[in-house]
Amino acid sequence: MKKIMILPIALMLGACTQTTAIAPEKNLKNIEAKGVSYADGLVSAIKPVLMESLKSDPTGASGMMACANAAMPLTDEYNKQLPSNAKVRRTAIKYRNPANKPDSKDTEVMNNIMASKNFAPVVVEMNDSYRVYKPLPMAQPCMVCHGDLKTMNQQTKEKIKEHYPRDLANGFKLGDFRGVVVTEIKKISYLRLR
């Protein structure tokens, strides 16, 4: 008898608290702003480590080592601070660390950025997420490790070769397109009581 009473009560409660899925956020400007903010946060987390090492060793050898040893752990740590539906990463066409190799969508977007020479953020809607690509132009401090191999410090070249034997991330000129910070923001269906 108790089991028979539970079913109608559950159905009545269900009718009173019917939920409706609200479509994921469609305001791409808000998504872009969030993505750029998260990308800037990652850059702000990594930059001081790199700048400090370059200050103590202008050849770039220690800066390259700082990047090699700290960039991925700092990225992982930074991602732990973001909302659970967001994650950032770095990638480039000419990448150094194989862990930063671009996927096919990354490659497509970066090729479009290079062709257009427009370094504005790009938002791409994926199946279950949005990707916000924040382009990174080549800056002067980065030239010591990513510039022309002919003029690069020999010790820096040796460290790069040792840690990244398949390095592609060199030969850049100041202002060139270096790569992107990608923020991936998962789409969320919010539930609302009626």
DRENRO-449669 format. One record per residue (C-alpha): residue in three letters; x, y, z. Coordinates in Angstrom, 1 decimal, always signed. Example, Ala and Ser with C-alpha at 12.3 -4.5 7.8 and 13.67 -1.06 7.14 Angstrom:
REM residues 2
residuo; px; py; pz
ALA; +12.3; -4.5; +7.8;
SER; +13.7; -1.1; +7.1;
END
This chain:
REM residues 194
residuo; px; py; pz
MET; +0.0; +0.0; +0.0;
LYS; +2.8; +2.4; +0.8;
LYS; +4.5; +1.8; -2.6;
ILE; +1.2; +2.7; -4.4;
MET; +0.9; +6.0; -2.5;
ILE; +4.5; +7.1; -3.3;
LEU; +4.1; +7.0; -7.0;
PRO; +1.2; +9.6; -7.2;
ILE; +2.9; +11.8; -4.7;
ALA; +6.1; +11.8; -6.7;
LEU; +4.2; +12.6; -9.9;
MET; +2.5; +15.5; -8.2;
LEU; +5.8; +16.9; -6.9;
GLY; +7.3; +16.5; -10.4;
ALA; +4.5; +18.5; -11.9;
CYS; +5.0; +21.3; -9.4;
THR; +8.7; +21.6; -9.9;
GLN; +9.0; +21.0; -13.6;
THR; +12.3; +22.0; -15.0;
THR; +13.1; +23.5; -18.3;
ALA; +16.5; +23.6; -19.9;
ILE; +17.6; +27.1; -20.8;
ALA; +19.8; +27.3; -23.9;
PRO; +23.6; +27.8; -23.4;
GLU; +24.8; +31.4; -23.3;
LYS; +24.7; +32.7; -26.9;
ASN; +26.2; +36.1; -26.3;
LEU; +29.5; +35.6; -28.0;
LYS; +30.8; +39.0; -26.8;
ASN; +30.5; +37.8; -23.2;
ILE; +32.1; +34.5; -24.1;
GLU; +34.9; +36.3; -25.8;
ALA; +35.4; +38.6; -22.8;
LYS; +35.6; +35.6; -20.4;
GLY; +37.9; +33.7; -22.7;
VAL; +40.3; +36.7; -23.1;
SER; +40.2; +37.3; -19.4;
TYR; +41.2; +33.7; -18.6;
ALA; +43.9; +33.8; -21.3;
ASP; +45.3; +37.0; -19.9;
GLY; +45.3; +35.4; -16.5;
LEU; +47.5; +32.6; -17.8;
VAL; +49.9; +35.0; -19.4;
SER; +50.1; +37.0; -16.2;
ALA; +50.9; +33.8; -14.3;
ILE; +53.7; +32.7; -16.6;
LYS; +55.2; +36.1; -17.6;
PRO; +56.8; +37.0; -14.2;
VAL; +58.7; +33.7; -14.0;
LEU; +60.1; +34.3; -17.5;
MET; +60.9; +38.0; -17.1;
GLU; +62.7; +37.3; -13.8;
SER; +64.9; +34.6; -15.5;
LEU; +65.6; +37.0; -18.4;
LYS; +66.6; +39.7; -16.0;
SER; +69.2; +37.5; -14.4;
ASP; +70.4; +36.0; -17.7;
PRO; +69.8; +38.1; -20.9;
THR; +71.2; +35.3; -23.1;
GLY; +67.9; +33.5; -22.8;
ALA; +69.3; +30.2; -21.7;
SER; +67.8; +30.4; -18.3;
GLY; +64.6; +31.9; -19.7;
MET; +64.2; +28.9; -21.9;
MET; +64.8; +26.6; -18.9;
ALA; +62.3; +28.6; -16.9;
CYS; +59.7; +28.1; -19.6;
ALA; +60.6; +24.4; -20.1;
ASN; +60.3; +23.7; -16.4;
ALA; +57.5; +26.1; -15.3;
ALA; +55.1; +26.8; -18.1;
MET; +53.1; +23.5; -18.0;
PRO; +52.9; +23.3; -14.2;
LEU; +51.9; +27.0; -14.0;
THR; +49.2; +26.3; -16.7;
ASP; +47.9; +23.2; -14.7;
GLU; +47.9; +25.2; -11.5;
TYR; +46.1; +28.2; -13.1;
ASN; +43.4; +25.8; -14.6;
LYS; +42.6; +24.6; -11.1;
GLN; +41.6; +28.2; -10.2;
LEU; +39.2; +28.6; -13.1;
PRO; +35.5; +27.6; -13.1;
SER; +35.0; +23.9; -13.7;
ASN; +33.7; +24.5; -17.2;
ALA; +36.8; +26.4; -18.4;
LYS; +40.3; +25.5; -19.3;
VAL; +43.2; +27.3; -21.0;
ARG; +46.2; +26.1; -23.0;
ARG; +48.8; +27.4; -25.3;
THR; +49.4; +26.3; -28.9;
ALA; +51.1; +27.4; -32.1;
ILE; +51.7; +26.3; -35.7;
LYS; +55.4; +26.4; -34.9;
TYR; +55.3; +24.8; -31.4;
ARG; +58.2; +23.9; -29.2;
ASN; +56.7; +21.5; -26.7;
PRO; +54.9; +18.5; -28.3;
ALA; +52.3; +18.8; -25.5;
ASN; +51.2; +22.1; -27.1;
LYS; +50.7; +20.6; -30.6;
PRO; +47.6; +22.1; -32.2;
ASP; +44.6; +20.1; -33.2;
SER; +42.9; +20.5; -36.6;
LYS; +40.6; +23.3; -35.5;
ASP; +43.5; +25.2; -33.8;
THR; +45.5; +24.9; -37.0;
GLU; +42.6; +26.2; -39.1;
VAL; +42.0; +29.2; -36.8;
MET; +45.7; +30.1; -36.6;
ASN; +46.1; +29.9; -40.4;
ASN; +43.1; +32.2; -40.8;
ILE; +44.7; +34.7; -38.2;
MET; +48.0; +34.6; -40.1;
ALA; +46.3; +35.1; -43.5;
SER; +44.2; +38.0; -42.2;
LYS; +47.0; +39.6; -40.1;
ASN; +44.3; +40.5; -37.6;
PHE; +45.3; +39.7; -34.1;
ALA; +41.8; +40.2; -32.6;
PRO; +40.4; +37.3; -30.5;
VAL; +38.5; +34.7; -32.4;
VAL; +35.5; +32.8; -30.9;
VAL; +34.6; +29.4; -32.4;
GLU; +31.5; +27.4; -31.4;
MET; +32.3; +23.7; -31.1;
ASN; +29.8; +20.9; -30.4;
ASP; +29.9; +21.1; -26.6;
SER; +32.0; +24.2; -26.0;
TYR; +33.2; +27.5; -27.2;
ARG; +36.9; +28.2; -28.0;
VAL; +38.3; +31.6; -27.6;
TYR; +41.6; +32.1; -29.4;
LYS; +43.7; +35.0; -28.1;
PRO; +46.6; +35.6; -30.6;
LEU; +50.0; +36.4; -29.3;
PRO; +52.3; +38.6; -31.3;
MET; +56.1; +38.1; -31.0;
ALA; +57.4; +40.4; -28.3;
GLN; +61.0; +41.5; -27.8;
PRO; +61.7; +39.4; -24.6;
CYS; +60.7; +36.3; -26.5;
MET; +63.2; +36.9; -29.3;
VAL; +66.1; +35.5; -27.3;
CYS; +64.6; +32.0; -27.5;
HIS; +62.4; +32.2; -30.5;
GLY; +64.2; +34.6; -32.9;
ASP; +66.7; +33.9; -35.6;
LEU; +68.9; +30.9; -34.9;
LYS; +71.9; +32.6; -36.6;
THR; +72.0; +35.3; -34.0;
MET; +70.7; +33.3; -31.0;
ASN; +73.1; +32.7; -28.1;
GLN; +74.9; +29.3; -28.6;
GLN; +74.1; +28.1; -25.0;
THR; +70.4; +28.9; -25.6;
LYS; +70.4; +26.9; -28.8;
GLU; +72.0; +24.0; -27.1;
LYS; +69.4; +24.0; -24.3;
ILE; +66.6; +24.1; -26.8;
LYS; +68.1; +21.2; -28.8;
GLU; +68.6; +19.2; -25.6;
HIS; +65.0; +19.7; -24.3;
TYR; +63.2; +20.0; -27.6;
PRO; +65.0; +18.1; -30.3;
ARG; +62.0; +18.7; -32.7;
ASP; +61.7; +22.4; -32.0;
LEU; +59.7; +24.4; -34.6;
ALA; +59.4; +27.6; -32.6;
ASN; +62.2; +29.7; -33.9;
GLY; +63.0; +32.1; -36.7;
PHE; +60.4; +34.7; -35.6;
LYS; +60.7; +38.4; -36.2;
LEU; +59.3; +41.0; -33.8;
GLY; +55.5; +41.4; -34.2;
ASP; +55.1; +38.1; -36.0;
PHE; +52.2; +35.8; -35.1;
ARG; +53.6; +33.6; -32.4;
GLY; +50.6; +31.4; -31.4;
VAL; +47.5; +31.6; -29.3;
VAL; +46.2; +31.0; -25.8;
VAL; +43.1; +29.0; -26.2;
THR; +40.3; +29.1; -23.6;
GLU; +37.8; +26.3; -23.9;
ILE; +34.5; +27.1; -22.2;
LYS; +32.0; +24.2; -21.9;
LYS; +28.4; +24.9; -22.7;
ILE; +26.2; +24.5; -19.7;
SER; +22.4; +23.9; -19.6;
TYR; +21.1; +25.8; -16.6;
LEU; +17.9; +24.4; -15.0;
ARG; +15.1; +26.7; -13.9;
LEU; +12.1; +26.0; -11.6;
ARG; +8.8; +26.9; -13.2;
END
